[in-house]
Amino acid sequence: MRRFLAPLLLALSACRNAPVPGDGLEVAVSIAPEAYLVEGIAGDAARVTIVVPQGADPHSYEPTPATMEAVADADLYLAIGLPFEDQWLPRLLGSAPGLEVVRIDSGIDRTADPDPHVWMSPSLMRILASNTCMALTAASPGDSALFARGLAGLAADIDSVDAEAGRMLEGMRGASFTALHPAYARFASDYGLVQIALEVEGSEPSPAELASIVQAVRASGSRVVIVSPGFSTGAAGALEMELGIPAAPHDQLSRDWPGSVLGLARIISGAEGAP
């Protein structure tokens, strides 16, 4: 039966022939930070296929036929609520009978803050980790003890990253930072920061919009513009010319989630990337 299981609880109760413990799960994920979760929880008990490659824009990415084939062969697909998933997962499910798709962002409120980059928030990463563990356990119950141990270790790592980022950003509550792509609202919420985005509804700002952004950035005291791989840097360049604010690269899609979060905290705190 082909189906897209959005609520996590449906996936937990779905009837499926579970893999034999030790054989290993084939797990497909949309982005690399999800691979960090799966590998942290399952270790060698899972093999991961990442749909969106390094440097690609996950908002508009179209998977290649080879990727589609690899995902179709997986035991489990972990979705995270990115817009591109709604576009291509129904097509995939039409040709992949038996593939279970689980939304690991279940339980995350998207009404107050629609920013899909939920993994950039350590507080929300804890929810993603718990949901990932439940999905893996439902797919391979015989490995439940292994997954529980992995989740405990992963949770400790997330706590450590959160604490270290908090130390870096101590005393900065209410401070503003500028980002080319608005990927950091969830991170900002965790640490009481304000994100000023250069993109307007996913596009480069018009001259009039850029003029307003320049005024807002000047008033905010932002000292750096965070730029992401795969996105045009025209607006960031204009801001650098106008205000002398340098651009600092940051990859929110890194497989090294701790390094990504702590790297962002360093940039914002001025430990790196600031004049």
N, C-alpha and C positions, 0 to 999 in steps of 0.2 A: 504494500500500500504506500503510495507516494504521499508525503505530508510534510508540511512545514510546522514544526512544533515551536511556537513562540514562547509560551509560558514554560518556565523550567519544570514546574511540577508535572506537566504532561510528559516531559521527557523522562522524569524519574519513574513514572508508572508505565511507560511504553513497553510493550512486549517485544523482546528481541533476543536472538540467540547470542549470549555473551561470549566474548573471546575466551579461550582457555588461558588461565593465569600463566604468565611467563611468555606467552606468544607475542604480546605487545599490541597495543592499540594503534591503529592508523588514524591520526587526528588531523583535520584540516582547520585552519584558522584564517581569519581575514588579514590580520596584521601581526607584525613581529612581537609587539609587547604581549600578545596572547601566547605566543610560543614560550616566552619567559615563564608565564604561569603554568603552562602544561608541563614544561620540562622541570620546573621547580617542584611540582607536585608528583609527577609520575616518574621522573628520571628516565631510565632506560626502558621502562615499561610502556613507553609511547614514542611513536615516530611522528614528527610534525611536518605538515605541508603548509607553507605560508602563501596566501593568494597574492597579496599586494607586494611586489618586490621593492627592494631598497630604492629610495629616491622617487618613487611614483606617487601620484596624488590619489589617495584612497577615495576622495569624494567623486571622482569621475573615472576611476580605473575600470577597464574592460579586460577581464581575464582572458589569457590566450587559450587556444584549444588544448594545448598540452597541460595547462593548469587545470582546466575544466576536467580533463580525463583523470588527472591525479586526485582531484577532490572527489570525483565520482567513485573512486575506488576506496575512499576512506570509510572507517567505521562510524565516524562522528564528525560533525562540523560544528564549531563553536563560533556563533555570530556575536557581534558586540554592538549592534545598533547603528552601523554606519550607513549612510544613504545608498551607497552602491550595492549593498547587500539586498536591498528591496528590489533592485533592478535586475540582478542576475541570478539570485538564488532560486526564484520560481522556475527559471529556464533550466537550471541545473537539476532541480528536483524532478523535472519532467523526464529526465533521461537517467536518473540515478535512483532506481527503486531500492528501498531499504536504508537509505542514508538518513541518519537522525541529525536534525539541526536543532541546536539548543542556543537560546539567547542567554549569554552569561551576564548581561546587564540587567536581568530581572531584579526588581526591587530598587532600582535607581530612579529617582524622581527626575523626569525630564520636562516637567511643566514649568517650573520656576526658572530653569536654566537648560535651554535646548542644546548647548554645546556638546557635540558627540564625543569629544576627546576625554572620555571619562577616566581613562587609564592614567592621565596626567595628575590625578588627585590620589594621593596615598590613602585617604579615607575611603574613596570609592574602589581603589584597587583591592582593599580587603574584601569588599562584596564580590568583586569579580573573581578573586581567588577562591572564596567559599563556593560560589556557584560553579566554577570550573571543577572543583573537587567533587561536588555532587554529580555533575554530568559525567565525569570519568568513572565514578563509582557505579552509577546506573548502567554505564556501558560495559564495565568489567567488575562485577561485584566481588569476584575472587581476589581482587587486588585492593580491597577497601582498606585494609590495615596499612599497606604501603602508601596509599594515597593520603590517609590521615596523617601519617608521619611526615610526608612531604608537605602537606598543608601547614602543619605546625612550624616546620622550619621556614617555609616561605612567609608565613605571617610574621615570624620574628624578624626576617629580613626587611619586610615592608615597614614594620615598626621602627627598625633602626634607621632606614632611609628617611622616614617621616621625622624622627627626632633630630637627625643631622640637618635636614633641610630647615627645620624650625630654628635650630641654633644659628644657621647662616643668616636667616631672615629676621632674627630677633631685633626688635625695635623698629621694624619697617612697616608695621601695621598702618594701612591707609596710604602707603606709597604707591606710585603709579609706575608701570613699565609699558613699553610700546612693543607690539608684535606685528610683523607683516601679515601673518595668517592668524586669525583669532582662535588659537588652539589651546589657550591657557586660562580660560575663565574658571574651570574647575580647580586648577592649581591655585589660582588667585584666591578663590573662595576659601580654600584650606588655610591660607596664611594671611588673610585679611588684606590682600593687595588689590590693586585696580589695574585691569588690562585695558590699554588703548590700542585698538586694532586699526591697521591701515587698510585692509581689505574691506570693501563694502558689499555685503551679500555675496561674498565669494569672488568679487571682481576687483581689479585695480580701481582706486577712487578717481572720480572725474577731477578736473582742475579745481572746481569749486569745493568739492568734498575734501580734496587734499589741502586746500587753504584752511579749511576749518580744522582738519586734523593737525596741521602744523601749529595752529594757535593753541589747541588743546594740549599738545605735547610740550610746547614752550611753557605753558602755564603749569603743567604737571611736574616739571623738573626731571623728566625721564632722561637718562644718560646713555641709553643704548637702544637699538632697534633689533629685535630678535627675528632672524630670517630662517625659513625652513627650506630644506632641499626640495627641488621640484616645483617651486613657486617662483613667479616673476619677481624680480627685486627692484622694479622701476620706482615704485613709491618709496621704498627704503632709501634708494639712491637720492631721490629728490629731497627727502628729509635730511639726509646727511649733508647735502649741499646747502640747504637752507639753514640748518641749525648746528651743523658740525657734529652731529650725533653718529657714532660709528655703528655699523651693522655687526651683529654677533650671530654666527650660525648655530642652530640647535636642531637636532633631529628628534621630534616627538615620536617617531616611529621606530626608534632603535630597539633592537632585541635586548640590549643592555638597559633594562628599565631603571635599575638603581643609578647607573651612570647618567641616564637621560634626566631623571628628576634632580639629582644633585648638581648636574651640569647647569640646569636651568636656574637653580637656586644660586649658584655661584655667579652666573651672569647678572641676575637681578640684583644681588647683593653688592655687586661691584668687584667681587673677587677676581673676575675675569671678564674681558670684553668691554670694560668701561674705560673711558679716557683717563 
